Amino acid sequence: MAAAFPFSAIVGQDEMKLAILVAAVEPAIGGVLVFGDRGTGKSTAVRALAALLPPMWAVEGCAYGCDPEQAGGCEQCAALKAGGRLRRKRIPVPVVDLPLGATEDRVVGALDLERALTQGVRAFEPGLLARAHRGFLYIDEVNLLEDHLVDLLIDVAASGENVVERDGLSVRHPARFVLVGSGNPEEGELRPQLLDRFGLAVDVRAPQDIAERVEVIKRRDAFERDPAAFIERWRREDARIRRRVTAARARLAEVVVPDVELERCARLCVALGTDGLRGELTLMRAARALAALDGDAAVGTAHLRRVAAPALRHRLRRDPLDESGSTERVERAVAEVL
């Protein structure tokens, strides 16, 4: 496996990095969509996440990596628990790529042909959704994904469960993951049904500052010349971010969201005319995760301001009388309401 560029070595793109960390702290937010120009570090940041996150406990012998504290969530764990053979082990948090050309069988899983032909056993071979359970499912060029896979992802993301009924198989297994997508808006828009499944949306652009562009080039060149030395150079900073994420996860349940901040969430969403209540929920969860990252005991207005744009910019209705972009509309509403 190729070495990943260190997360802490990524130059600029602060909103994208913050959105990824917030989603790592609070998976209930629903994932991150990163849209922008080519060559702006979208894929680099997502792949760096795998090396950044602390390992997690999983049931040994479970194909889905279920949580030992919640064992019994799948048939394999139930069988292990019934037999008194439930053991646990540490595994890396999965960050699974879903290629554009992937077949439905590869995504959801299918009949294990090798075992069927050699042993005459009708067994299930887990797919990418099973591998992504409790981790991250990454789709590059998500706006080019085939419609039938989009429908499938919407169903699984909503239920947290993958159901396979085919080839004489009837399998149901947990598939709860954080969906991370990236793409170039010039190549097509994302279907609204899938767009709504992303908790946070980030726009990235190539830096215009000359010094920043030069620093990007220098770091990338140094990484490609000697990956091991470059990773070692940034190891301590990555470790610091890892400790920060671990501490935020432990602190998250204790962070308080005062009613006055919930009212501000609602007022902001009403001012922007967002559909439904998912905007308020995402804004509240993102602000709480940010407060946990910052080490704060309660959510404040400053937290809401920092996550308002990524939480709401993709939920706005198009206004034919307002030619400003979604980011500008959110920033204007934040200035007026908060």
N, C-alpha and C positions, 0 to 999 in steps of 0.2 A: 504494500500500500504506500502511495506517495506521501511524503511529509506535507503537512498542512502549514500554510503561512500563519505565523502567530497572530492571534486576535489583537493583542495589544500593540502590534507593530503596524496596524492599518492606520494610514494617515487620514485625518479628517473624517468625514462621513459620520459625524457624531450622532445624528438622529437615528441612522440605521443601526449603529452599534448599540445605542440605548434601547431601541425597540427589541433587538434580539435578546439582550440581557433581561429586559422586563418579561418577555415571553418565556425565557428560561426559568425565571423565578416563579411565575404564575402561569402554568399551562392552560388554565381555564380561560385565559384571554382569547385563545383561539387561533394563534399563529400570526405570522408576519408576511406581508406582501411587499416586495421591494421592486419598484419599477424605475427604470432609468436608462441612461445611455450605456452603450457597450463599454467595457473596460473601466468601470467605475468601482470595482471591488465587490459587486453583489455576490457572486459565487464564492469569492475568497473569504468573505466574512462568514458565510454560512458553513463552509467547510472547516473554517478555523474553530467553529463552535464545538465540533466533536472532540478536539484535543483540549478544549478549555474546561468542559464540564467535569465535575467530580464523578467517579464511578458510582454505580448504584447496586443495591442488593437485589438478587433475582433467585428464583427457585431453580436449583440444579436439576437438569434433566427436562425442564419445560422448554418447549420450542418457542414459546411466546415471551419468555423472560418475565413471567408474572412476579409481582411483589410478594415476598414471603409473608409479610404482615397481613396480606389480603388473599392468601392462598385459598384455592377453591373456586377461583374465577374462571378456570377452564377445566376441561375434562382431565387433562394430564395431571394438573395439580391436585384435583379431587382424588384421583387414583393414588398418587404418591402419599397424600395425607391419610387416606384410608389404610394404606399399607404401612404407615408409620415410618416412611422412608423420605420424609420431607427434609431436604437439606438446602442450604443457601450458599450462594457464592457472589463475589463482586464481579460485575461486568461493566464495560464502558457504556455510556448512554448512547443508544444507536442513533446515527444520523444517516438515513437511507435515501439514496438517489432514486427517483422515479424517472427513467428515461422517456423521452417523447414517443419513441417507437415501441414501448413495452406493450405486450399483449395483455388481455384481460386475465388469462391464466396466470401469467407471471405476477400480476398485481395482487389478485385475490387468493391465488393458490389453486392447485388442481390435483388430479390423480397422480400418484407417484408411479410413473410408468416402469421404472427399473424394478421396483419391488413387485409390481403387478406381473411383469414378465418372468422374473427370476424366481419369485417365491409364491406367486399366485395370490398375493395379499392385496386387498383393496385398501390402500392407505392414502392419507392426505399429505401432500407436499406443500408446506406453508409458502405463501408468497411474500411480496414486499410489504404488504400491510401488517403481516405477522411480525416481520423483522423490525418494523418501525414502532411497535407497541411500546409505550412508555418513553418514547424518544421523539425524534423529529423526522418527518417525511419531506424531503426537499425536491421541488420540481423546478428545474430551470426551463425558461421559456414557457411558463405556465399558461400564457395566453394562447399557445399553439397546441395545447393538449386536446386530444380527440374528445368529441362530445360524450361518447358512451363512458369514457373514463372519468370525465367531469361528473356525470350523473352518479357514478359509482362512489366517487370520493365524497360527494355531498351527502349521500346516504350514510356512509360509514362515519364521516365526521360528525354527523348529527346524533347517531346512535351509540358510537364508541364500540361498535361490534361488527364483525365481518361474518356474514352468513353465506355459505357456499352450498348450493344445491345443484349438483351436476355430476355426470359420469357415475351415477349410482352412489354418490357421496352426499352426506348431509352433515355439514360441519358448522359449528358456531364457535367463534373464539373472540376474545377481547382485542380491540384494535384502537386504542386511545393514543393519539399522537398529536404533536404540534405541527401544523401544516405550515411550511415555509415555501413561498414561491417567489421567483424572480423573472423578470422579462423586460423587453423593450417595447414601449407603447407604440412605436412606429410600425411594429409587426402585427398589430391587431389588439382589440380590446378584450378584456376578460368578461366572461358571461356573468351577469349580475348575481345569479344564484350562487356561484362559487366565490365571487368577490365578497359577498356578505359573510362568508364563512371565515374570512381572515379578520382577526381582531384588530390588527394594526396594519397600516399601509404607509410606506415610506417612499418618497421621491428622492432619487439620488442624481446628482449631476457631476460632471467632471470638474475638478477645481479650476478656478480661473486665476488664482494667485500663483505667480511664477515660482516663488520659493517653495510652495506646497507641492506643485507639480514636480519640481526637481527632487524633492525629498521622496516622493512616491517612486520615482525612477531609481534613485539610489538604493532604496530599501529592497525593491523588487530585484534589482540586479545582484545585490549582495546575497539575497536568499537563493537565487538560482545558481550562483557561483558556488556557494557552500551552505546547503540547507542546514546541516547539523550545527555548524558554528553560529548561524544566524538565529536558529531556534534557541540555542543555549544562551545567546545574548539577551533574548527577551523572555527567558524562562521565569525569572523572578516576577516580572510584571504580570505575566499570564497567571502565575500562582497567586498573586495578590487579587486578581479579578476572580479567580476560582474561589478563594476564601470569602470574598465579598458575596458571591452568588450563594454559596453554602450557608453563610450567616443569614442572608436575606430570606432564604427558604425556611430556615428555622424560626425566624422572627415574624414571618408573614401573618400567621394566625393571630398574633397579638396586636397587630397594627389596627388602630381604631379609625373608622371613617365617621367623623361628626355629621350630624344631620344638616348643619349649615353647608357643608361641602357637597352633600348629596343634592341639596336644593340648588346649588350652583351648577352641578352637573345637569340637572333637569332644565334649568333656565337656559343654559348654553345650547342644549339640544333643541329646545323649543325655538330659540332664536335662529338656529340654523335650519330648522324644518326637517330634521332627520326622521326617517321612517321607523316606526316601532320604538321599542325600548332597549334594543341591543346597543345603541350608542351610549346610553347612560351606564349600562352594565359594564361595557368594555372600558369606558373612561374611568369609572370607579375602580375596577380591578387593576387597570394599568397604573393609576395614581397610587393605589395601595402597594403594589409591587415596587414602584419607584421609591416610596417612603421606606419600605423594608431595605432596599438597596442602599439608601442614604443613611440608614440607621435611625430613622425617626419613629417615634411612638404613635404618631397620628398623621393622617393625610391633611395637608394644607393647600391653600390656593396655589402656592408655587408649584406643587406637584401637578395639579390639574393643568396649569398653563403649559408645563413641559410636555405633557402627553396628549394634549387636546388635538393637535394637528394629526399625528399618526392614528389616533383613535377615531377621528371623525371625518377626515378629508374624503374618504371613499364612500361615505354614507349620504352625501348631499345630493339632493335633486338638482337637475340642471335648470338653471334660471335663464330664460331667453333674454331677460332684461338686464342681466348682470354678466358682463363679459370677463370679469376677473376669475382667476383660477380658484380651485377648491381650497388650496392652502391660504391664499389671500383672504378668502371669505371666512375661514376659521379664525385666522389671526385677527381679523376685524371684529368678529363676534366676541372673541376672548377679551379684546381691549375694551369692548363695551360692557360685557356682562361681568367679567372678573376683575 
